[in-house]
């Protein structure tokens, strides 16, 4: 999906491989399955939520598994990388 200067209201939006530029999401559910990264630039999120499905959700479950196995330093390292620390 390619959206430029669009407004979405109360929609479910599949993000994988999408391009969203100068778009507004109002009370939307943004879903990422772990495929191609979306391009999201100069867009506004207004009371919208994110959901991870498929491979993306599996990655979260794997991190939870590592955490419960006591590999907290590994998970914290990944989070620090995400935060740019």
GROMACS elastic network, one bead per residue, 0.5 to 0.9 nm:
[ bonds ]
;  ai    aj funct       b0    kb
    1    14     6  0.82677   500
    1    15     6  0.79811   500
    1    16     6  0.86294   500
    1    17     6  0.73705   500
    1    19     6  0.62572   500
    1    20     6  0.80114   500
    2    18     6  0.57649   500
    2    20     6  0.60054   500
    2    21     6  0.82270   500
    3     6     6  0.59236   500
    3     7     6  0.88843   500
    3    18     6  0.80840   500
    3    19     6  0.61463   500
    3    21     6  0.62515   500
    3    22     6  0.82005   500
    3    23     6  0.68909   500
    4    19     6  0.80421   500
    4    20     6  0.59932   500
    4    22     6  0.58029   500
    4    23     6  0.60685   500
    5    20     6  0.81372   500
    5    21     6  0.62923   500
    5    24     6  0.75750   500
    5    43     6  0.85408   500
    6    20     6  0.83135   500
    6    21     6  0.81648   500
    6    22     6  0.71173   500
    6    24     6  0.63454   500
    6    25     6  0.85633   500
    7    22     6  0.89259   500
    7    23     6  0.56771   500
    7    25     6  0.60135   500
    7    26     6  0.75383   500
    8    11     6  0.62343   500
    8    12     6  0.89418   500
    8    13     6  0.86109   500
    8    23     6  0.77954   500
    8    24     6  0.61404   500
    8    26     6  0.60539   500
    8    27     6  0.83584   500
    8    28     6  0.71253   500
    9    12     6  0.89603   500
    9    24     6  0.82762   500
    9    25     6  0.61022   500
    9    27     6  0.59923   500
    9    28     6  0.60786   500
   10    25     6  0.80207   500
   10    26     6  0.62204   500
   10    29     6  0.73964   500
   10    48     6  0.84454   500
   11    25     6  0.82853   500
   11    26     6  0.82303   500
   11    27     6  0.74688   500
   11    29     6  0.63747   500
   11    30     6  0.83223   500
   12    28     6  0.57404   500
   12    30     6  0.59615   500
   12    31     6  0.71731   500
   13    28     6  0.71525   500
   13    29     6  0.62137   500
   13    31     6  0.60347   500
   13    32     6  0.87399   500
   14    17     6  0.86767   500
   14    18     6  0.76949   500
   14    29     6  0.86159   500
   14    30     6  0.62027   500
   14    32     6  0.62597   500
   14    33     6  0.80432   500
   15    18     6  0.53044   500
   15    19     6  0.80326   500
   15    20     6  0.88302   500
   15    30     6  0.65123   500
   15    31     6  0.57913   500
   15    32     6  0.53174   500
   15    33     6  0.78826   500
   15    35     6  0.88243   500
   15    36     6  0.86937   500
   15    37     6  0.77522   500
   15    38     6  0.57071   500
   15    39     6  0.86108   500
   16    19     6  0.88713   500
   16    31     6  0.79464   500
   16    32     6  0.57494   500
   16    33     6  0.64958   500
   16    34     6  0.69916   500
   16    35     6  0.53443   500
   16    36     6  0.52690   500
   16    37     6  0.57793   500
   16    38     6  0.54249   500
   17    35     6  0.68683   500
   17    37     6  0.54605   500
   17    39     6  0.74522   500
   18    36     6  0.81398   500
   18    37     6  0.75965   500
   18    39     6  0.62233   500
   18    40     6  0.81003   500
   19    38     6  0.57563   500
   19    40     6  0.60386   500
   19    41     6  0.82897   500
   20    23     6  0.59693   500
   20    24     6  0.89404   500
   20    38     6  0.77290   500
   20    39     6  0.60313   500
   20    41     6  0.63583   500
   20    42     6  0.84528   500
   20    43     6  0.71824   500
   21    24     6  0.89111   500
   21    39     6  0.77422   500
   21    40     6  0.59036   500
   21    42     6  0.59985   500
   21    43     6  0.60853   500
   22    40     6  0.83203   500
   22    41     6  0.63679   500
   22    44     6  0.76127   500
   23    40     6  0.84315   500
   23    41     6  0.80850   500
   23    42     6  0.72262   500
   23    44     6  0.63989   500
   23    45     6  0.86751   500
   24    43     6  0.56076   500
   24    45     6  0.60919   500
   24    46     6  0.74747   500
   25    28     6  0.57881   500
   25    29     6  0.86969   500
   25    30     6  0.87677   500
   25    43     6  0.78392   500
   25    44     6  0.61732   500
   25    46     6  0.59212   500
   25    47     6  0.80870   500
   25    48     6  0.66222   500
   26    44     6  0.83193   500
   26    45     6  0.63655   500
   26    47     6  0.60986   500
   26    48     6  0.60134   500
   27    45     6  0.80937   500
   27    46     6  0.61779   500
   27    49     6  0.73626   500
   28    45     6  0.83254   500
   28    46     6  0.81318   500
   28    47     6  0.74147   500
   28    49     6  0.63672   500
   28    50     6  0.84518   500
   29    48     6  0.58151   500
   29    50     6  0.57236   500
   29    51     6  0.69926   500
   30    48     6  0.72733   500
   30    49     6  0.60582   500
   30    51     6  0.61529   500
   30    52     6  0.86191   500
   31    49     6  0.85519   500
   31    50     6  0.58116   500
   31    52     6  0.58570   500
   31    53     6  0.70537   500
   32    35     6  0.75066   500
   32    37     6  0.85994   500
   32    38     6  0.86893   500
   32    50     6  0.76863   500
   32    51     6  0.63970   500
   32    52     6  0.51193   500
   32    53     6  0.61839   500
   32    54     6  0.83003   500
   32    55     6  0.89838   500
   32    56     6  0.67960   500
   32    57     6  0.87085   500
   33    36     6  0.88226   500
   33    51     6  0.85055   500
   33    52     6  0.58723   500
   33    54     6  0.50356   500
   33    55     6  0.58701   500
   33    56     6  0.52572   500
   33    57     6  0.73304   500
   34    37     6  0.75901   500
   34    52     6  0.77591   500
   34    53     6  0.73577   500
   34    54     6  0.66588   500
   34    57     6  0.78457   500
   34    58     6  0.89802   500
   34    59     6  0.87256   500
   35    38     6  0.86975   500
   35    55     6  0.77384   500
   35    56     6  0.80862   500
   40    43     6  0.65619   500
   41    44     6  0.89434   500
   45    48     6  0.58514   500
   45    49     6  0.86201   500
   51    57     6  0.83847   500
   52    55     6  0.81996   500
   52    56     6  0.54351   500
   52    58     6  0.86542   500
   52    60     6  0.84635   500
   53    56     6  0.55721   500
   53    58     6  0.76549   500
   54    57     6  0.53693   500
   54    58     6  0.62650   500
   54    59     6  0.88499   500
   55    59     6  0.62702   500
   55    60     6  0.88600   500
   56    59     6  0.52281   500
   56    60     6  0.67180   500
   56    61     6  0.89260   500
   57    60     6  0.51899   500
   57    61     6  0.63418   500
   57    62     6  0.87020   500
   58    62     6  0.61293   500
   58    63     6  0.86660   500
   59    62     6  0.50390   500
   59    63     6  0.63064   500
   59    64     6  0.86641   500
   60    63     6  0.51117   500
   60    64     6  0.62404   500
   60    65     6  0.86472   500
   61    65     6  0.61922   500
   61    66     6  0.87154   500
   62    66     6  0.62694   500
   62    67     6  0.86280   500
   63    66     6  0.50630   500
   63    67     6  0.62050   500
   63    68     6  0.87263   500
   63    74     6  0.88271   500
   63    75     6  0.63429   500
   64    67     6  0.50211   500
   64    68     6  0.62752   500
   64    69     6  0.86548   500
   64    75     6  0.84331   500
   65    68     6  0.51770   500
   65    69     6  0.62090   500
   65    70     6  0.88014   500
   65    71     6  0.86485   500
   66    69     6  0.50803   500
   66    70     6  0.65244   500
   66    71     6  0.51507   500
   66    72     6  0.69482   500
   66    74     6  0.77048   500
   66    75     6  0.70075   500
   67    70     6  0.52959   500
   67    71     6  0.51913   500
   67    73     6  0.85051   500
   67    74     6  0.82154   500
   67    75     6  0.65861   500
   68    71     6  0.72538   500
   68    72     6  0.79786   500
   69    72     6  0.80374   500
   70    73     6  0.82267   500
   71    74     6  0.54843   500
   71    75     6  0.66605   500
   71    76     6  0.88128   500
   72    75     6  0.51111   500
   72    76     6  0.59793   500
   72    77     6  0.84230   500
   73    77     6  0.59800   500
   73    78     6  0.86347   500
   74    77     6  0.50889   500
   74    78     6  0.64007   500
   74    79     6  0.87675   500
   75    78     6  0.51344   500
   75    79     6  0.62682   500
   75    80     6  0.86064   500
   76    79     6  0.50040   500
   76    80     6  0.60358   500
   76    81     6  0.85467   500
   77    80     6  0.50326   500
   77    81     6  0.62270   500
   77    82     6  0.87098   500
   78    81     6  0.50567   500
   78    82     6  0.63483   500
   78    83     6  0.87420   500
   79    83     6  0.61979   500
   79    84     6  0.85453   500
   79    85     6  0.86897   500
   80    83     6  0.50081   500
   80    84     6  0.60860   500
   80    85     6  0.51181   500
   81    84     6  0.50158   500
   81    85     6  0.59648   500
   82    85     6  0.76913   500
